[in-house]
Amino acid sequence: MNIFLVLVKKEIKELLTRQLLISIAAMLLVFYVIGKVVGTQHKASEARNSDVVVLDLDGSALSKSLIGRLSGAGYRVKKTSIPCIDTALAAPEFKDDGLFMLIPAGLQKGLDAGRKGGIGFYSKFTNFSASATTVTASKIRRTITRVNDELSVYVLRKRSPSLDAGFAREPLAALEFVMVGGKLEQVSLGQALASIQSQIFFFPVAMFFIVILAAQMVMTSVASEKENKTLETLLSSPLDRWMLVVSKLSASALIAGALSGAYMLGMRSFMSGITAQAAAGAALPAQAALAKLGLIIAPSGYLLIGLSVLFCILCALSIAFILGVLSDSVKSIQVTIMPLMMLLMLSYILPLFIDINAAPLSVRLLLYAIPFTHAFTAPQNVMLHNNAQVLWGILYQAGVFAVFVTLAGKLFSGELLLTLKSPFKKA
Amino acid sequence: MPTPALSAEKLEKKYGNFTAVSGLDLRIEEGEIFSLVGPNGSGKSTTLKMAATILFPTSGKIEVFGSDTVGEPEKVRKTISYLPEEAGAYKTLTGLEYLDFMASVFLRDRAKAAEAVKYGSELSGLKDKLKEKIGTYSKGMTRKLLLSRAVMIRPRLAILDEPTSGLDIINGYEVRKTIKQLAKDGITFLISSHNMLEIEFLSDRIAIIYKGRILACDTPADLKKRFSTDNLEEVFIKLAQ
């Protein structure tokens, strides 16, 4: 067998331990279970989302009509004869209900007299989970809008019987257009945002995981060889030292790639559970518009993003390789990896909160100097049709990789590998 | 005059301000078992590492079979095999996989590598244990495996740093016997140790090293005679005083 393959095979055997496989399998299982549970819970919440408990103290034709219209609009209205809202909120039969509506006495009379009606909407939290709070907030907004619509139709009909109340209430047929990277399409902003977020939210998390995993692997490989002095044996052998460097980087990249693939599958399962309703996606015409806008990434876009991610991993590996040389033992990796971790955090977190291109020059320079930023922002740039920026980023990453891998090779060619001491080590 | 297996001239190694080896001169003939003897921190391991091309001299030079360790390290590496002190092995590999891996690293010829693995397996005496992962080995078993690895490729010069450290009396004795036998077959040995008894039994010649300098270099018998003592420990004490 080719000596390079022999080295890579040995590295893989060293890195791919049973403990690592078990921990990855456990993580995938956790993702899968959480995704499933959250998805099931979400469906249950959605079912409960149409429930509304109504205390009709008005008992007028209007209030009865309003309740009927709500039922016709898909609400599951639970009428109660409990006269006090406090008692209703605490009633055992409504222990799982989150929305209560109190129609006060005199509502119809007041509206007829031209006074604003005051319907009470009561939200009751049964827990503080993310899904519960989102559902309750959206449900309240939706219900208030619906009730207002019904009442405005009633008022319009009452005051101007000849008027088309539906038209008067909503004379505007809103046509929403979205422009991305110079391309204009008719699609709702909500759909565009949902499409962007579904592709961008998942990506940096997976990227962060891949890079850290790959970096830790190569650092462990170098540090354990140093610690066990197996490196001294290899360095005194006729092996080309560059081959040692490249084989370690290749093995780490291979394993990180395979594991990150598995991780992405788990993450996808997790996300599809969480965004179950979003996964249903937009209607077909909207999908076509989103694709034309570039918000559904094309294969060529994925190729660019993939290249950027590949060079990001290679940069991280070459930097981690040098940090591994600085590590005196496998245990010290936790400390030695910190500089890489900090760079990664900066390039991961900052672009989530700021518009890099609108940031001050110093911040922009700092972020773009970190090779990982280019990979984190690649999907956004591809969606915005800034392919040239992605390509420049890839070139820059390739340059950084070349510099650090040369440095790593130089370290392996000299004696610094054995004599260099970690700056993080206590004197 | 034949080319020596190893020669060092005014060899010096500094780590910052600390001088580990100072003005060391050595000449080791082919087929010889030559030992560097001295306490911990005396410069033995540093000298061995310079011979193994993994450390560079600050000044002076060291040659292996006429090749400079700094100028022609690739040539040197083809003739040597180095066993570091307290070295470990890849714990996730089996003993056999380790020998096979190392044979592939040192010998590109597949047939020669297979032959070396067979020889190394026999030398190790680990038998069926070779099929188990190195992580399950005792310290002594690991050391025997590493020693077998170091000599299975039949290098022209074997550089062994504390070869029997961690071995019990029986295993230590067997290793010493093996080294003697391999030397008869033509392998040159450069060994470091602070075990005077071991060195006396093994070595054709020894150099007593202390604080980076060679205090004396001769056969064990001549050294004892010169210092009128019965053992090398006393020779060292007299030299160090």
Interface residues (C-beta under 8 A of the other chain):
Chain A: M1 I3 V6 L7 K10 K13 E14 T17 E227 N228 K229 T230 E232 T233 L234 L235 S236 S237 P238 L239 G414 E415 L418 T419
Chain B: Y15 K49 A52 T53 I54 L55 F56 E74 R77 K78 I80 S81 Y82 L83 P84 E85 E86 A87 G88 A89 Y90 T92 L93 E97 F101 M102 S104 V105 F106 R108 R149 I159
